[in-house]
């Protein structure tokens, strides 16, 4: 958290995100204004827009627009996680602006523009953590509780879980229930919340950056579900990862977003 008070570091994060998303038409970030950048001072370009919370909580119509926002946010996170390994770790609605009205006519555009703000908190995963996390998501997709539990136990270099076997057993039983007709109604994100509760109770260590990515995914999923209840962030991630050519599939998705 202390690194966030270094505003020169945040300016460097902005520059990195701007470069990573340089070919995207529908996602952008404020630009740091050099030389007005210092560890104690950061001047950025002013970005016009409405908080995404307006669309989450207040706008009851324009379902197509809200669905577009859900897709753009999800694919942006997928790119950060799977392609760049550089993740905005504070993606709550207050840090996301939407620009979607014509300045003259006040009409909604068919495709909104999303601006991500406040990039002081970011996460990067080691290669080992990245592989384990992706395997974890794949296991969740397959409803393979034993593998999901084992992957979770590997998400820390210093694992101090007092009873790993009991943790694996409980997670396996929960996943087995979610695979039944009664348990099938449990939303994948709710299943993730329950799994994290099991992590807490069994005192399973999860390294900070990995935990940040998991929580960021769930925070994003929470407001995305309000935008479009039929769009499932976890399902999108899982479906993509279960493809053998997931990197190619993600590239195709990104090219689709870049299209005019």
Secondary structure, 3 states (H helix, E strand, C coil): CHHHHCHHHHHHHHHHHHHHCCCCCCEEECCEEEEEEECCEEEECCCCCEEHHHHHHHCCCCHHHHHHHHHHHHHHHHHHHHHHCCEECCCCHHHEEEEEECCCCCCEEEEEEEEECCCCCEECCCHHHHHHHHHHHHHHHCCCHHHHHHHHHCCCCCCCCCCHHHHHHHHHHHHHHHCCCCHHHCCHHHHHHHHHHHHHHCCCCCCHHHHHHHHHHHHHHHHHHHHCCCCCHHHHHHHHHCCCCHHHHHHHHHHHHHCC
